[in-house]
Amino acid sequence: MKSKTLWQVGMPVRLTGLVTALTVAPAAWSWQQPNIILFMVDDMGWQDTSVPFWTERTALNDTFETPSMQRLADHGMLFTQAYAAPIGSPLRCSLMTGANAARHRVTNWTLQRNTSTDLDDNDLSTPDWNMNGICQTAGIDHTFTARSFVDILRAGGYHTTHIGKAHWGAIGTPSERPEHFGFDVNIGGHAAGGPATYLSEQNFGHDAQGKPTTPMHTPGLEEYWQTGTFITDALTRECLK
């Protein structure tokens, strides 16, 4: 009997998501327990695919060609009444914890610890929000504390892998690293919400000595530096491994 795996996969920036993989030992689960592959794609509209996410096809469904998504929909489960937050971090925090933005109070994108990313406005003042994101351990201010679904699955025997964008918590907090949420393996995920560059010629945001040149650097892809490999291809190769 095969071991079972949960994957959570992500692609950078506009097609940024996260891939999570979980593998479970046969002794812990019966053969019915499936492998799980979860793709999360940022900024994709509900009509930006040839797969209709409504009761009827639209003109845009016939404009885009996404055969891989069609195959996934044919062999998986299609949710047509889901709710998505309008920006990355709140949605990602909801996915990990099951809490909506009104409850976890991560209402904008996160990056620096205790630093709001809200724009200044002469007429409106924004409420105090959890600018440090989510966390599994208590005691960090401006943070929503909850256990992630990944940690629950790992406790049930799954082996878990994250590939791509994470963006659940600020730099300098435990949640900047996907391992904090129960991932056994992490490729490329950290506090930033997008890559500094897609180009291996720029070491994905590192200098020649390997030091990050920006908080938006992508870690963990050193073997692809200076190889001419686009970051999406590098992450895909790691996913296939």
Secondary structure, 3 states (H helix, E strand, C coil): CCCEEEEEECCCHHHCCEEEEEEECCCCCCCCCCCEEEECCCCCCCCCCCCCCCCCCCCCCCCCCCHHHHHHHHHCCCCCCCCCCCCHHHHHHHHHHCCCHHHHCCCCCCCECCCCCCCCCCCCCCCCCCCCEEECCCCCCCCEECCCHHHHHHHCCCEEEEEECCCCECECCHHHCHHHHCCCEEECCCCCCCCCCCCHHHCCCECCCCCECCCCCCCCCHHHCCCCCCHHHHHHHHHHC
